[in-house]
Amino acid sequence: MNDKTMKKDVDEALAGDFLPKNYERPEKPSKYMKLKEGKNPFRVMSSAIVGWVYWTNDDKGKRKPVRVRTEDEVPKEFHGTGRNGVKHFWAFVVYNIADEMIQILEVTQNSIMIGIETYTKDKENWGSPKNYDLVINRVKTGSRDMDVDYFVSGIPPKPVDEGIKVFYEAMKIDLEALYKGEDPFEDKEAKDETSVR
């Protein structure tokens, strides 16, 4: 018995003794669509808001995004490149087809923006991305986190499922809340109704 075989046997015995075979820790669903390696299909459900995003640290040292409408609103120390540098963004509500969830997709990558714009500007064949599904293919090209390429493709136009549309509309997502640092999923009308009582 060589060292590799022994290590494999020990690893399997320990895993089988403590966790079930083939156990995978469940991921907590997110309100925001994260682009995974490979194909990421979705349907755009809302118009986009656009602006600039930069990152600060809250009083507990946790990074948080600050979104503003114009680049003039960004403090000078955040202009430039790097981890905290300001980036142009688009944010819009999507139906994440793979996860079967309504989420917000925030895009800062130029290649994705250009890909979506190409479809949007082709009014004869495509037009508004609310009328067809899009797929963003995320491809790792190197060993660093930033070594990633994105490719956008459209799926021929078809109506969105009526159940998805009704569910989305009932959620009353307020993308404008992102500019205020608030939760766009929080139903302010329901909150106001409960605070009156």
LINTAPE-V967963 format. One record per pair of residues at least 4 apart in sequence whose ideal C-beta (glycine too) atoms are under 8 Angstrom apart, sorted by the first residue. I is the first residue (numbers start at 1). GAP is how many residues later the second one is. D is the distance in whole Angstrom. If there is no record, write none. Layout:
# LINTAPE-V967963
i=<I | I>
gap=<GAP | GAP>
d=<D | D>
This chain:
# LINTAPE-V967963
i=<1 | 1 | 2 | 3 | 4 | 5 | 6 | 7 | 8 | 9 | 10 | 11 | 12 | 13 | 14 | 15 | 15 | 15 | 16 | 19 | 29 | 29 | 30 | 30 | 31 | 31 | 31 | 31 | 32 | 32 | 32 | 32 | 33 | 33 | 33 | 33 | 33 | 33 | 33 | 33 | 35 | 35 | 35 | 35 | 36 | 36 | 37 | 37 | 37 | 38 | 38 | 39 | 39 | 39 | 39 | 40 | 40 | 40 | 40 | 40 | 40 | 41 | 41 | 41 | 41 | 41 | 41 | 41 | 42 | 42 | 42 | 42 | 42 | 42 | 42 | 42 | 42 | 43 | 43 | 43 | 43 | 43 | 43 | 43 | 43 | 43 | 44 | 44 | 44 | 44 | 44 | 44 | 44 | 45 | 45 | 45 | 45 | 45 | 45 | 45 | 45 | 45 | 45 | 46 | 46 | 46 | 46 | 46 | 47 | 48 | 48 | 48 | 49 | 49 | 49 | 49 | 49 | 49 | 49 | 50 | 50 | 50 | 50 | 50 | 51 | 51 | 51 | 51 | 51 | 51 | 51 | 52 | 52 | 52 | 52 | 52 | 52 | 52 | 52 | 52 | 52 | 52 | 53 | 53 | 53 | 53 | 53 | 53 | 53 | 53 | 53 | 54 | 54 | 54 | 54 | 54 | 54 | 54 | 54 | 54 | 55 | 55 | 55 | 55 | 55 | 55 | 56 | 56 | 56 | 56 | 57 | 57 | 57 | 57 | 58 | 58 | 64 | 66 | 67 | 67 | 67 | 67 | 67 | 68 | 68 | 68 | 69 | 69 | 71 | 74 | 74 | 74 | 78 | 78 | 78 | 79 | 79 | 80 | 80 | 81 | 87 | 88 | 88 | 89 | 89 | 89 | 90 | 90 | 90 | 90 | 91 | 91 | 91 | 91 | 91 | 91 | 92 | 92 | 92 | 93 | 93 | 93 | 93 | 93 | 93 | 93 | 94 | 94 | 94 | 94 | 95 | 95 | 95 | 95 | 95 | 95 | 96 | 96 | 96 | 96 | 97 | 99 | 102 | 102 | 102 | 102 | 102 | 104 | 104 | 104 | 104 | 107 | 107 | 107 | 109 | 109 | 110 | 111 | 111 | 111 | 111 | 111 | 112 | 112 | 112 | 112 | 113 | 114 | 115 | 115 | 115 | 115 | 115 | 115 | 116 | 116 | 116 | 116 | 117 | 118 | 118 | 119 | 119 | 119 | 119 | 119 | 119 | 119 | 120 | 120 | 120 | 120 | 122 | 122 | 123 | 126 | 126 | 126 | 126 | 127 | 129 | 129 | 130 | 131 | 131 | 132 | 132 | 132 | 132 | 132 | 133 | 133 | 133 | 134 | 134 | 134 | 134 | 135 | 135 | 135 | 135 | 136 | 136 | 136 | 137 | 137 | 137 | 137 | 138 | 138 | 138 | 139 | 139 | 139 | 139 | 140 | 140 | 141 | 141 | 141 | 142 | 143 | 160 | 160 | 161 | 162 | 163 | 164 | 165 | 166 | 167 | 168 | 171 | 171 | 172 | 172 | 173 | 173 | 174 | 174 | 174 | 175 | 176 | 176 | 177 | 177 | 177 | 177 | 178 | 178 | 182 | 186 | 187 | 188 | 189 | 190 | 191 | 192 | 193>
gap=<4 | 5 | 4 | 4 | 4 | 4 | 4 | 4 | 4 | 4 | 4 | 4 | 4 | 4 | 4 | 4 | 6 | 8 | 5 | 4 | 70 | 72 | 4 | 73 | 72 | 73 | 152 | 154 | 71 | 72 | 73 | 74 | 7 | 9 | 61 | 63 | 66 | 70 | 71 | 72 | 5 | 101 | 103 | 115 | 4 | 102 | 101 | 102 | 103 | 99 | 100 | 59 | 96 | 97 | 98 | 56 | 58 | 95 | 96 | 97 | 98 | 55 | 56 | 57 | 92 | 93 | 94 | 114 | 52 | 53 | 54 | 55 | 63 | 91 | 92 | 93 | 94 | 51 | 52 | 54 | 87 | 89 | 90 | 91 | 117 | 121 | 48 | 49 | 50 | 84 | 85 | 86 | 90 | 47 | 48 | 49 | 50 | 57 | 85 | 115 | 119 | 120 | 123 | 46 | 47 | 84 | 127 | 129 | 45 | 42 | 43 | 44 | 41 | 42 | 43 | 126 | 127 | 129 | 130 | 19 | 38 | 39 | 40 | 41 | 16 | 17 | 18 | 19 | 37 | 38 | 128 | 15 | 16 | 17 | 18 | 19 | 21 | 22 | 34 | 35 | 36 | 37 | 12 | 13 | 14 | 15 | 33 | 34 | 36 | 53 | 55 | 11 | 12 | 20 | 21 | 24 | 30 | 31 | 32 | 33 | 8 | 9 | 10 | 11 | 28 | 29 | 7 | 8 | 10 | 28 | 4 | 5 | 6 | 7 | 4 | 6 | 117 | 115 | 22 | 24 | 111 | 112 | 114 | 5 | 6 | 111 | 4 | 110 | 15 | 4 | 5 | 12 | 6 | 7 | 8 | 6 | 7 | 5 | 6 | 4 | 21 | 20 | 25 | 17 | 18 | 19 | 16 | 17 | 23 | 26 | 13 | 14 | 15 | 16 | 84 | 87 | 12 | 13 | 83 | 9 | 10 | 11 | 12 | 75 | 80 | 82 | 8 | 9 | 10 | 11 | 6 | 7 | 8 | 65 | 69 | 73 | 4 | 5 | 6 | 7 | 36 | 4 | 62 | 65 | 66 | 69 | 71 | 69 | 71 | 74 | 80 | 5 | 6 | 9 | 4 | 41 | 4 | 4 | 38 | 39 | 40 | 41 | 4 | 24 | 38 | 40 | 4 | 4 | 4 | 21 | 35 | 36 | 37 | 38 | 4 | 13 | 18 | 36 | 4 | 4 | 34 | 7 | 8 | 10 | 13 | 15 | 33 | 35 | 6 | 7 | 8 | 9 | 4 | 5 | 4 | 5 | 6 | 28 | 31 | 4 | 5 | 25 | 30 | 26 | 28 | 22 | 23 | 24 | 25 | 26 | 21 | 22 | 25 | 18 | 19 | 20 | 21 | 17 | 18 | 19 | 20 | 14 | 15 | 16 | 13 | 14 | 15 | 16 | 10 | 11 | 12 | 9 | 10 | 11 | 12 | 7 | 8 | 6 | 7 | 8 | 5 | 4 | 4 | 5 | 4 | 4 | 4 | 4 | 4 | 4 | 4 | 5 | 14 | 16 | 15 | 17 | 11 | 12 | 10 | 12 | 14 | 9 | 4 | 8 | 5 | 6 | 7 | 9 | 4 | 6 | 4 | 5 | 4 | 4 | 4 | 4 | 4 | 4 | 4>
d=<5 | 5 | 7 | 6 | 6 | 6 | 6 | 6 | 6 | 6 | 6 | 6 | 6 | 6 | 6 | 6 | 7 | 8 | 6 | 4 | 7 | 6 | 6 | 7 | 6 | 6 | 8 | 6 | 6 | 5 | 7 | 7 | 7 | 7 | 6 | 5 | 8 | 4 | 7 | 4 | 5 | 6 | 5 | 7 | 6 | 7 | 6 | 8 | 6 | 7 | 7 | 8 | 5 | 8 | 5 | 8 | 7 | 7 | 5 | 7 | 6 | 8 | 4 | 6 | 6 | 7 | 5 | 7 | 4 | 6 | 5 | 6 | 7 | 7 | 6 | 8 | 8 | 6 | 4 | 7 | 8 | 8 | 5 | 8 | 6 | 7 | 6 | 8 | 6 | 8 | 4 | 5 | 7 | 8 | 4 | 6 | 6 | 7 | 7 | 8 | 8 | 8 | 5 | 5 | 4 | 8 | 7 | 7 | 7 | 4 | 6 | 4 | 7 | 5 | 7 | 5 | 7 | 7 | 8 | 8 | 7 | 7 | 5 | 8 | 5 | 6 | 5 | 7 | 8 | 6 | 7 | 7 | 5 | 8 | 7 | 5 | 7 | 5 | 5 | 7 | 6 | 7 | 5 | 7 | 5 | 8 | 7 | 6 | 5 | 7 | 7 | 7 | 6 | 6 | 8 | 4 | 6 | 7 | 4 | 7 | 5 | 7 | 6 | 7 | 7 | 5 | 7 | 6 | 6 | 8 | 5 | 7 | 6 | 7 | 5 | 5 | 7 | 7 | 7 | 8 | 5 | 5 | 8 | 4 | 6 | 7 | 7 | 6 | 7 | 5 | 6 | 5 | 6 | 7 | 5 | 7 | 6 | 5 | 8 | 5 | 4 | 7 | 8 | 6 | 7 | 5 | 7 | 5 | 6 | 8 | 6 | 7 | 4 | 8 | 6 | 6 | 7 | 6 | 7 | 6 | 7 | 6 | 8 | 7 | 5 | 7 | 7 | 6 | 7 | 5 | 7 | 6 | 8 | 7 | 5 | 7 | 7 | 5 | 8 | 5 | 7 | 8 | 8 | 7 | 5 | 6 | 8 | 7 | 7 | 8 | 7 | 5 | 6 | 8 | 7 | 5 | 6 | 6 | 7 | 5 | 8 | 8 | 6 | 6 | 5 | 6 | 6 | 6 | 7 | 8 | 7 | 7 | 3 | 8 | 6 | 6 | 7 | 6 | 6 | 7 | 8 | 4 | 8 | 6 | 8 | 7 | 7 | 5 | 7 | 7 | 7 | 6 | 5 | 7 | 5 | 8 | 7 | 6 | 7 | 6 | 6 | 8 | 8 | 5 | 8 | 5 | 6 | 7 | 4 | 7 | 7 | 4 | 8 | 6 | 7 | 6 | 7 | 7 | 5 | 8 | 7 | 6 | 7 | 6 | 7 | 4 | 8 | 7 | 6 | 8 | 6 | 7 | 5 | 8 | 7 | 6 | 6 | 5 | 6 | 5 | 3 | 7 | 6 | 5 | 7 | 6 | 6 | 6 | 6 | 6 | 7 | 8 | 7 | 8 | 5 | 7 | 5 | 6 | 5 | 8 | 7 | 5 | 7 | 8 | 4 | 6 | 4 | 7 | 8 | 6 | 7 | 7 | 6 | 6 | 6 | 6 | 6 | 7 | 7>
